[in-house]
């Protein structure tokens, strides 16, 4: 950005790992919840949406990083949306060509990747301010974190709602599926449960780090 001094981040493992834990798009930042709740009624749908979002996230982030000094500040958001929409169109046609059933299952949520807050947020907050390597690695981490969150929901919902994972039935014929799990209320319930677990693990990790710091202080 013209007239601004932006600190360029060095690419480290943390550049990628932040998206999995500290800055997880779903479990920490609560972004992109519309597809998280809508398409996670099965593992394959969750995986496909996660990979599609990751593709758009990495591709758009890379291009925005390359063009960051050429995009006028006044029209940057509109430019980001055009770039994102271009890659969404590509992934839309790819999914349609690979599997029409999957394309129909995901429906309009593929096109809605254009306005996913995860992608637009990373474009504005990170890709537009960092060099290409850092932008790509960070986008991969955020995409992996988003995909992981979708898989956490999709696997549980399919297992309890249909008794299967990836279409393979795991229980006997006597198993009574919890149909509510593949419906919107089940999505909210599973998301809330994962958020509770994630917050518990986060606080537990923080307490361990604090205890370790106290031991080091008292031991020195």
Backbone as a ProteinNet text record, in pm:
[ID]
protein_1_A
[PRIMARY]
XXXXXXXXXXXXXXXXXXXXXXXXXXXXXXXXXXXXXXXXXXXXXXXXXXXXXXXXXXXXXXXXXXXXXXXXXXXXXXXXXXXXXXXXXXXXXXXXXXXXXXXXXXXXXXXXXXXXXXXXXXXXXXXXXXXXXXXXXXXXXXXXXXXXXXXXXXXXXXXXXXXXXXXXXXXXXXXXXXXXXXXXXXXXXXXXXXXXXXXXXXXXXXXXXXXXXXXXXXXX
[TERTIARY]
84.5	0	88.4	56.9	140.1	136.7	254.7	263.8	265.4	266.9	264.5	384.5	437.5	544.8	483.4	479.8	418.7	528.8	519.4	618.1	598.1	701.8	696	727.4	636.1	653.3	741.2	832.5	914.9	834.8	851.8	778.2	837.7	756.3	794.7	683.5	707.6	598.5	474.9	495.2	382.6	294.8	353.1	275	164.2	193.5	93.8	7.3	70.5	0.9	-100.8	-84	-180.5	-322.6	-336.4	-469.2	-534.8	-453.6	-508.3	-557.1	-492.6	-524.4	-554.5	-452.1	-468.9	-566.1	-568	-654.8	-747.4	-790.3	-879.8	-1002.4	-1033.1	-1141.8	-1277.4	-1302.5	-1433.5	-1434.3	-1343.9	-1347.4	-1295.4	-1222.2	-1171.7	-1236	-1229.1	-1278.8	-1426	-1485.2	-1628.1	-1665.4	-1586.4	-1611.4	-1659.5	-1732.7	-1777.4	-1871.7	-1957.1	-2043.2	-2158.4	-2193.4	-2303.8	-2273.7	-2162.9	-2133.2	-2098.8	-2042.4	-2008	-2132.3	-2242.2	-2366	-2443.9	-2431	-2517.4	-2469.1	-2338.6	-2289.5	-2218.2	-2220.8	-2148.7	-2237.9	-2343.7	-2428	-2365.7	-2252.3	-2178.2	-2029.8	-1947.3	-1802.4	-1753.6	-1805.5	-1758.7	-1795.5	-1915.7	-1954.5	-1864.1	-1835	-1748.2	-1608.7	-1554.7	-1420.5	-1415.9	-1517.3	-1520.3	-1527.9	-1613.8	-1624.9	-1496.1	-1433.9	-1308.2	-1197.8	-1185.7	-1082.7	-1110.6	-1237.8	-1273.5	-1239.5	-1272.3	-1242.3	-1091.8	-1018.5	-872.6	-811.5	-860.2	-811.4	-831.2	-950.3	-979.4	-896.3	-882.9	-807.1	-661.1	-599.3	-457.7	-438.2	-521.8	-506.3	-528.3	-636.4	-665.2	-562.1	-520.7	-419.6	-288.3	-248.9	-124.2	-131.1	-241.7	-254.2	-263.5	-338.2	-350.1	-215.6	-138.4	-5.5	84.3	77.6	159.3	119.8	-9.3	-59.7	-77.2	-29.4	-61	-14	95.6	146.7	86	4.2	-56.9	-204.8	-268	-412	-435.9	-511.1	-540.3	-618.7	-583.9	-646.9	-797.3	-841.9	-983.1	-1071.9	-1015.5	-1096.7	-1046	-973.6	-910.5	-1013.3	-1120.3	-1218.8	-1288.3	-1328.4	-1392.7	-1298.2	-1171.3	-1071.9	-1055.1	-1050.6	-1038.2	-1156.2	-1275.8	-1395.2	-1391.9	-1347.6	-1336.5	-1235.7	-1122	-1019.7	-1073.8	-1137.4	-1193.9	-1300.7	-1387.8	-1495.4	-1440.3	-1327.4	-1264.9	-1226.2	-1162.8	-1120.6	-1239.6	-1343.1	-1464.6	-1529.7	-1531.4	-1586.6	-1508.6	-1376	-1292.3	-1325.8	-1331.3	-1358	-1501.3	-1593.4	-1732.4	-1740.8	-1673.2	-1673	-1598.1	-1492.1	-1416.3	-1502	-1572.1	-1657.4	-1769.5	-1826.2	-1934	-1885	-1761.7	-1706.4	-1668	-1619	-1571.9	-1687.7	-1785.6	-1897.8	-2022.4	-2116.9	-2240.5	-2323.3	-2319.7	-2393.8	-2339.4	-2207.7	-2146.1	-2177.6	-2174.2	-2206.1	-2348.6	-2442.5	-2581.5	-2598.2	-2520.1	-2529.1	-2480.4	-2373.3	-2319.8	-2403.7	-2467.8	-2560.5	-2497.9	-2574.3	-2531.7	-2416.5	-2383.4	-2278	-2139.5	-2125.5	-1998.7	-1982.6	-2088.1	-2081.7	-2068	-2123.6	-2118.1	-1979	-1884.9	-1746.2	-1695.3	-1752	-1710.8	-1719.4	-1823.9	-1845.3	-1810.2	-1734.3	-1690.3	-1596	-1629.5	-1550.8	-1407.4	-1385.4	-1249.7	-1159.4	-1206.7	-1124.7	-1105.8	-1214.9	-1204.2	-1124.4	-1140.5	-1067.1	-917.4	-876.4	-733.3	-675.3	-756.5	-709.1	-678.2	-767.8	-751.5	-648.6	-651.8	-567.4	-427.3	-409.3	-278.5	-219.2	-288.8	-230.4	-192.3	-271.8	-245.5	-128.8	-73.8	34.2	162.6	157.7	272.6	321.4	446.6	502.7	442.8	466.3	402	422.8	544.9	561.4	479.2	484.3	408.5	259.2	213.4	70.7	20.4	99	58	56.9	162.1	170.4	59.7	34.9	-72	-208	-229.7	-356.4	-374.7	-266.4	-274.2	-312.6	-254.4	-287.3	-431.9	-480.2	-619.5	-713.9	-677.8	-760.2	-763	-647.2	-641.1	-723.9	-717.2	-797.1	-945.7	-985.7	-1126.6	-1173.3	-1090.5	-1125.4	-1134.4	-1041.1	-1042.9	-1171.1	-1212.2	-1335.3	-1456.1	-1462	-1573	-1574.7	-1456.3	-1449.2	-1490.8	-1455.4	-1496.3	-1648	-1714.2	-1859.9	-1919.5	-1868.5	-1926	-1915.1	-1801.7	-1781.6	-1878.1	-1890.6	-1979.8	-2125	-2163.7	-2303.5	-2341	-2251.4	-2281.2	-2281.9	-2188.2	-2179.7	-2305.6	-2351	-2469	-2599.3	-2598.1	-2721.8	-2750.3	-2645.6	-2665.7	-2595.4	-2514	-2442.2	-2330.3	-2278.5	-2174.4	-2071.1	-1957	-1854.5	-1809.7	-1813.7	-1781.3	-1867.8	-1991.1	-2083.8	-2071.2	-1969	-1950.3	-2020	-2115.9	-2192	-2106.1	-2107.6	-2021.4	-2097.6	-2230	-2309.2	-2396.7	-2453.2	-2541.3	-2674.6	-2755	-2885.3	-2978.6	-2948.1	-3033.6	-3010	-2905.9	-2874.2	-2983.5	-3030.5	-3131.4	-3061.9	-3053.8	-2985.3	-3055.6	-2977.4	-3031.5	-3052.1	-3167.8	-3193.3	-3170.9	-3193.1	-3177	-3034.2	-2938.3	-2798.6	-2767.6	-2842.4	-2818.3	-2908.2	-2984.6	-3069.6	-3002.7	-3047.9	-2985.1	-2971.4	-3073.8	-3054.8	-2936.4	-2915.4	-2801.2	-2669.4	-2667.7	-2547.3	-2511	-2611.4	-2586.7	-2538.2	-2599	-2561.3	-2416.7	-2379.8	-2243.6	-2142.2	-2175.6	-2085.1	-2062.6	-2170.9	-2158	-2073.3	-2088.6	-2009.7	-1861.3	-1829.5	-1689.3	-1630.7	-1710.5	-1662.8	-1631.7	-1718	-1695.9	-1566.4	-1546.3	-1424.5	-1300.9	-1310	-1196.7	-1158.4	-1258.5	-1230.9	-1170.7	-1219.8	-1164.4	-1016.6	-985.4	-846.4	-758.4	-814.2	-739	-705.4	-804.1	-780.1	-685.8	-699.6	-610.7	-466.5	-448.9	-314.7	-257.7	-342.9	-297.1	-256.6	-334	-300.2	-167.7	-144.8	-18	99.1	80.2	187.2	215.1	108.3	124.6	195.9	158.7	223.8	371.3	401.4	540.9	622.1	559.7	628.5	657.3	561.8	582	694.6	701	807.9	943.8	952.2	1078.2	1118.7	1018.1	1046.9	1096.7	1027.3	1065.9	1196.3	1223.6	1343.6	1469.5	1451.4	1568.8	1621.3
-118.9	0	124.5	219.6	337.1	419	471.2	560.6	490.4	357.1	283.7	190.4	175.6	80.1	-44.4	-151.6	-276.1	-374.7	-430.7	-529.7	-659.2	-699.7	-822.2	-942	-1036.8	-1154.5	-1258.4	-1314.6	-1423.8	-1554.3	-1637.4	-1763.5	-1861.3	-1902.8	-1999.8	-2103.7	-2213.4	-2309	-2244.7	-2143	-2075.9	-2003.6	-1960.5	-1894.7	-1986.4	-2115.4	-2214.5	-2260.7	-2288.2	-2351.4	-2260.2	-2129.4	-2037.9	-2064.4	-2097.7	-2122.3	-2247.8	-2341.4	-2464.8	-2447.3	-2359.5	-2350.4	-2207.8	-2123.8	-1991.1	-1902.8	-1914.5	-1831.2	-1917.1	-2030.9	-2117.4	-2038	-2038.2	-1953.4	-1981.7	-2107.6	-2145.7	-2147.7	-2222.1	-2244.2	-2127.4	-2035.1	-1918.2	-1790.2	-1767.2	-1641.3	-1645.8	-1765.1	-1781	-1717.8	-1745	-1691.4	-1802.3	-1763.2	-1859.2	-1964.2	-1927.4	-2027	-2074	-1998	-2039.3	-2174	-2189.3	-2322.2	-2425.5	-2380.9	-2474	-2548.5	-2478.1	-2539.4	-2606.6	-2554.3	-2599.5	-2726.5	-2741.4	-2851.8	-2961.2	-2954	-3054.2	-3169.4	-3197.6	-3312.3	-3444.6	-3436.8	-3557.7	-3524.7	-3625.8	-3605.4	-3561.2	-3621.6	-3589.4	-3446.9	-3402.5	-3264.2	-3166.7	-3199.5	-3113.1	-3105.2	-3220.2	-3222.8	-3144.6	-3163.5	-3093.7	-2942.8	-2897.8	-2754.1	-2699.1	-2774.6	-2729.9	-2716	-2815	-2809.6	-2698.7	-2680.1	-2572.4	-2436.3	-2417.9	-2291.2	-2269.7	-2376.6	-2365.8	-2326.6	-2385.5	-2351	-2202.6	-2153.1	-2011.3	-1923.7	-1965.3	-1888.4	-1873.7	-1983.9	-1981.1	-1906.5	-1935.9	-1874.3	-1723.9	-1682	-1538.4	-1467.2	-1531.2	-1470.5	-1449.7	-1548.3	-1536.9	-1423	-1414.4	-1309.4	-1171.3	-1160.2	-1031.3	-987.5	-1082.3	-1048.7	-996.9	-1061	-1018.4	-879.5	-847.1	-719.5	-613.7	-641.9	-555.2	-411.4	-389.6	-254.3	-186.4	-259.2	-204.2	-172.5	-232.6	-212.7	-81	12.1	139.1	114.5	186.6	167.6	189.1	284.5	320.5	208.2	121.5	15.6	-123.6	-133.1	-260.5	-369.4	-335.3	-437.8	-491.6	-402	-445.5	-532.3	-494.3	-573.2	-711.1	-716.6	-846.3	-937	-880.7	-960.8	-1014.9	-932	-978	-1092.5	-1078.1	-1184.1	-1312.2	-1298.4	-1415.3	-1481.6	-1400.1	-1454	-1531.2	-1486.9	-1557.2	-1699.5	-1713.3	-1846.9	-1930.9	-1867.1	-1941.4	-1999.2	-1922.7	-1972.1	-2093.4	-2087.6	-2200.8	-2325.7	-2311.3	-2427.9	-2476.5	-2386.2	-2423.3	-2515.9	-2478.1	-2561.7	-2692.9	-2689.6	-2811.6	-2914.5	-2869.7	-2962.1	-3015.3	-2927.6	-2969.8	-3075.6	-3061.7	-3158.2	-3289.6	-3282.1	-3401.9	-3486.6	-3422.9	-3497.6	-3410.2	-3443.3	-3365.3	-3383.9	-3503.7	-3528.5	-3441.6	-3434.7	-3350.7	-3204.4	-3164.5	-3025.6	-2990.6	-3081.2	-3057.2	-3057.3	-3139.9	-3145.6	-3015.8	-2959.3	-2833.7	-2714	-2724.6	-2620.9	-2483.3	-2383.1	-2243.4	-2207.6	-2296.1	-2261.7	-2257.1	-2316.6	-2301.8	-2157.1	-2101.4	-1962	-1865.6	-1903.5	-1814.4	-1807.2	-1888.7	-1875	-1733.9	-1670.4	-1534.2	-1439.6	-1454.1	-1361	-1424.2	-1533	-1595	-1500.2	-1470.2	-1373.4	-1419.7	-1550.6	-1602.1	-1553.3	-1566.7	-1532.5	-1382.2	-1308.1	-1162.7	-1103.8	-1160.7	-1112.6	-1134.3	-1251.8	-1277.7	-1191.7	-1164.6	-1078.5	-938.9	-884.8	-748	-740.6	-836.9	-827.6	-883	-972.8	-1039.3	-1037.8	-1096.4	-1111.5	-978.8	-875.1	-743.9	-671.6	-729.6	-664	-746.7	-869.3	-959	-1005.9	-1050.4	-1104.7	-1242	-1287.6	-1409.5	-1532.7	-1568.1	-1690.9	-1690.2	-1579.5	-1571.3	-1576.4	-1508.6	-1507.3	-1646.9	-1722.1	-1856.9	-1952.2	-1949.1	-2039.4	-2008.9	-1880.7	-1843.2	-1886.4	-1868.6	-1910.1	-2061.1	-2136.1	-2281.9	-2321.1	-2253.1	-2281.4	-2250.1	-2135	-2098.4	-2194.7	-2233.6	-2329.5	-2465.3	-2508.4	-2635.9	-2630	-2516.9	-2500.8	-2501.8	-2436	-2433.3	-2573	-2642.8	-2778.8	-2873.2	-2860.2	-2943.1	-2921.5	-2796.1	-2765.9	-2827.8	-2816.7	-2876.3	-3027.9	-3089.6	-3234.7	-3278.6	-3199.8	-3232	-3236.9	-3140.7	-3138.4	-3245.7	-3255.3	-3347.8	-3493	-3530.2	-3668.6	-3706.5	-3619.6	-3647.9	-3651.5	-3555.4	-3549	-3669.2	-3710.7	-3827.3	-3955.3	-3965.3	-4085.9	-4104.8	-3996.7	-4007	-3999.2	-3926.1	-3907.2	-4014.8	-4085.1	-4189.5	-4320	-4317.5	-4438.2	-4476	-4377.5	-4407.1	-4295.5	-4324.1	-4224	-4246.7	-4141.5	-4149.9	-4253.9	-4271.1	-4364.4	-4507.6	-4539.2	-4675.7	-4690.4	-4781.4	-4800.6	-4872	-4818.2	-4868.5	-4941.6	-4931	-4993.1	-5104	-5183.1	-5292.2	-5236.5	-5326.3	-5285.5	-5236.7	-5268.8	-5226.2	-5080.8	-5019.4	-4881	-4787	-4702.1	-4601.1	-4466.8	-4418.8	-4290.9	-4174.9	-4079.8	-3956	-3860.8	-3866.8	-3790.2	-3641.5	-3594.5	-3451.8	-3405.5	-3497.7	-3459.2	-3413	-3459.4	-3415.3	-3297.7	-3248.7	-3131.3	-3009.5	-2887.8	-2766.5	-2764.4	-2807.9	-2807.7	-2893.8	-3006.5	-3091.3	-3022.8	-2942.2	-2866.2	-2768.8	-2697.6	-2604.3	-2677.8	-2793.2	-2869	-2917.9	-2975.3	-3027.5	-2913.8	-2803	-2687.8	-2637.3	-2625.9	-2581.2	-2675.7	-2805.3	-2904.4	-2892.8	-2875.7	-2859.5	-2729.3	-2623	-2495.7	-2509.4	-2582	-2605	-2683.4	-2790	-2870.6	-2788.5	-2710	-2629.4	-2527.1	-2463.9	-2363.9	-2429.4	-2548.8	-2621.4	-2653.9	-2705.6	-2739.5	-2615.1	-2506.3	-2380.6	-2330.6	-2332.2	-2286.8	-2381.6	-2510.5	-2608.2	-2586.1	-2558.9	-2532.2	-2404.7	-2303.6	-2177.2	-2196	-2277.7	-2303.2	-2377.3	-2474	-2547.3	-2455.2	-2366	-2271.9	-2176.8	-2134.1	-2044.1	-2114.6	-2240.5	-2317.1	-2340.3	-2369.1	-2389.9	-2262.2	-2148.4	-2019.9	-1990.4	-2023.7	-2000.9	-2088.7	-2212.5	-2302.7	-2248	-2194.7	-2138.8	-2015.9	-1932.8	-1811.7	-1847.7	-1942.3	-1981	-2059.9	-2129.9	-2211.1	-2132.6	-2010.9	-1931.6	-1848.8
0	0	0	-82.4	-95.4	30.5	63.6	178.6	311.2	312.4	438.1	444.9	565.3	588.5	650	574.2	618.9	656	776.7	819.7	741.5	671.2	592.3	681.7	686.2	771.9	703.5	779.5	730	736.5	636.1	631.2	732.1	827.3	929.4	941.4	1012.5	1034.4	1096.2	1180.8	1244.9	1143.6	1032	927.2	878.3	870.6	829.5	946.1	1059.7	1172.1	1239.3	1226.7	1289	1240.9	1113.5	1058.8	1112.6	1160.9	1216.5	1359.3	1436.1	1578.4	1623.9	1633	1692.8	1615.7	1482.4	1400.3	1314.9	1368.3	1291.6	1246.7	1116.7	1066.4	1129.2	1163.9	1217	1369	1428.8	1572.8	1655.2	1594	1666.1	1615.5	1484.1	1428.6	1389.7	1387	1357.2	1223.5	1121	987.4	894.3	790.6	690.6	743.4	839.2	904	816.1	714.2	626.5	559.6	486.3	430.4	536.6	649.1	756.9	804.3	816.7	864	751.2	629.9	521	451.4	434.1	350.2	428.4	560.9	640.6	685.2	607.3	642.4	598.1	527.4	492.6	482.3	499.8	497.2	360.1	253.8	118.9	81.3	120.6	92.7	167	292.9	373.8	313.8	272.1	213.7	83	-0.6	-129.3	-111	-20.8	4	63.7	153.2	212.3	109.2	20.2	-83.3	-183.6	-218.8	-311.7	-252.5	-125	-58.2	-47.2	-18.1	-8.8	-142.8	-250.3	-384	-412.6	-384.9	-409	-316.1	-191.8	-92.8	-134.7	-175.7	-214.1	-346.1	-444.4	-576.4	-571.6	-506.8	-498.7	-412.1	-302.8	-216.4	-288.9	-370.7	-446.4	-547.3	-620.8	-722.3	-659.3	-550.3	-481.8	-425.8	-374.4	-323.9	-435.7	-552	-665.6	-715.4	-705.4	-757.9	-649.7	-528.3	-414.8	-433.8	-504.4	-525.1	-647.3	-722.6	-843.6	-826.3	-726.1	-705.8	-633.1	-691.5	-622.8	-494.4	-390.9	-260.9	-267.4	-349.8	-355.4	-410.5	-492.5	-554.2	-515.8	-406.8	-373.1	-341.9	-267.2	-230.7	-354.9	-444.8	-569.3	-651.7	-653.4	-727.1	-665.2	-532.3	-464.2	-500.3	-501	-529.1	-671.7	-767.1	-906.2	-917	-849.8	-852	-789	-672.6	-604	-690.4	-751.4	-835.3	-954.8	-1007.6	-1120.3	-1081.3	-965.8	-921.7	-875.3	-822.4	-786.5	-911.8	-1019.6	-1145.9	-1195.4	-1182.5	-1223.9	-1142.7	-1010.4	-925.5	-944	-974.7	-1001	-1122.3	-1229.8	-1350.2	-1327.8	-1248.5	-1220.1	-1146.9	-1042.3	-966	-1053.6	-1136.8	-1226	-1325.2	-1371.3	-1466.6	-1399.7	-1275.9	-1205.7	-1154.6	-1090.3	-1031.7	-1029.2	-1115.3	-1121.2	-994.3	-936.5	-812.2	-698.7	-688.5	-586	-610.8	-735.9	-772.1	-729.5	-754.3	-716	-564.7	-494.8	-348.4	-285	-339.6	-284.9	-326.8	-442.2	-486.1	-498.6	-453.9	-467.8	-375.7	-281.9	-185.7	-250.6	-368.9	-441.3	-485.3	-547.5	-591.9	-475.3	-360.5	-243.6	-181.8	-231.2	-185.6	-214.5	-317.1	-354.2	-235.5	-155.1	-43.7	90.9	87.1	211.9	285.7	410.7	488.3	511.3	511.6	530.6	417.6	294.4	178.1	166.1	174.7	162.2	277.8	396.2	512.8	499.7	449.3	431.6	320.3	218.1	109.2	160.7	241.3	291.7	403.7	495	614.8	594.2	497.7	488.2	347	250.5	116.6	53.7	79.3	19.2	84.8	191.4	265.7	270.9	220.2	232.2	95.4	92.1	-30.6	-60.5	-183.2	-232.4	-143.9	-102.6	-22.6	105.9	179.8	304.9	278.3	172.5	140.1	106.1	29.5	-10.7	108.5	189.5	305.2	405.5	430.4	522.5	469.3	339.2	278.9	287.4	267.4	281.9	424	522.8	662	694.5	646.7	671.1	600	477.6	404.9	472.4	522.6	594.6	722	792.7	913.8	884.7	775.7	736.1	695.6	617.2	574.8	694.2	787.6	907.8	987.1	1000.5	1073.9	1004.5	871.4	797.8	813	810.2	826.2	966.1	1066.7	1204.1	1214.6	1152.6	1156.2	1066	942.8	846.6	888.9	947.7	990.5	1102.2	1202.2	1315.1	1269.2	1185.8	1142	1055.8	966.6	883	965.7	1060.9	1143.4	1226.3	1291	1377	1298.5	1187.2	1111.4	1009.5	964.3	864	899.4	1004.5	1044.5	950.1	877	778.9	775.2	712	683	539.3	459.6	316.6	245.9	296.7	234.3	280.4	360.1	410.3	545.3	553.6	676.6	781.4	902.8	1009.5	1118.8	1119.1	1225	1167.6	1257.4	1215.4	1166.5	1112.1	1058.7	1168.7	1294.8	1406.2	1446.1	1391.1	1428.2	1379.6	1471.5	1438.1	1417.4	1294.7	1270.1	1339.9	1386.2	1441.1	1323.5	1264.9	1143	1163.8	1286.2	1314.3	1287.2	1292.8	1274.8	1132.7	1034.3	896.9	859.6	956.9	937.5	1000.6	966.5	1022.2	1174.2	1252.7	1398.8	1442.9	1375.1	1407.2	1378.1	1271.5	1239.3	1349.6	1401.9	1511.9	1636.9	1665.4	1785	1775.7	1660.9	1644.7	1644.1	1579.4	1579.6	1721.2	1798.3	1936.7	2019.7	1995.9	2070.1	2037.1	1909.4	1870	1924	1924	1978.9	2127.5	2199.1	2341.6	2363.7	2286.6	2299.3	2263.2	2156.9	2112.4	2218.4	2278.9	2382.5	2506.4	2541.5	2656	2633	2514.6	2483.4	2479.8	2430.6	2424	2563.7	2654.2	2791.2	2864.9	2839.3	2902.7	2858.4	2730.9	2678.9	2740.1	2755	2813.7	2959.3	3033.5	3174.1	3186.1	3097.4	3100.4	3069.8	2972.7	2938.4	3053.5	3121.4	3236.1	3350.7	3375.8	3482.7	3451.4	3325	3286.1	3302.4	3271.2	3286.3	3432.9	3521.1	3664.4	3718.2	3670.7	3714.4	3673.2	3552.7	3504.4	3584.9	3620.7	3698.4	3837.4	3902.8	4038.8	4040.6	3930.1	3926.9	3894.3	3841.3	3802.9	3918.5
[MASK]
++++++++++++++++++++++++++++++++++++++++++++++++++++++++++++++++++++++++++++++++++++++++++++++++++++++++++++++++++++++++++++++++++++++++++++++++++++++++++++++++++++++++++++++++++++++++++++++++++++++++++++++++++++++++++++

